[in-house]
Amino acid sequence: MTVSRGHVETLPDGTEAKLGVWIMNQKSRRPKLTPDKRATLADLGLNWATA
């Protein structure tokens, strides 16, 4: 999955989530994430979580 840093998702209730920023933050914090969190992210298709 490739998402640009500026990507914003509009949720069904009309709110917006800055998905690109969230992914970049998680990616930069990868060494500090617990194995469970990394496994969950990998299950969602974020391949960098397993590296």
Residue pairs with C-beta under 8 A, 6 or more apart in sequence:
1 45
1 46
1 47
3 19
3 20
3 23
4 20
5 20
5 21
5 24
6 20
7 18
7 19
7 20
8 16
8 17
8 18
8 19
8 20
9 16
9 17
9 19
10 16
11 17
23 46
26 33
26 41
26 46
26 49
27 48
30 38
30 48
30 49
30 51
33 41
33 49
38 49
38 50
39 49
39 50
41 49
42 49
42 50
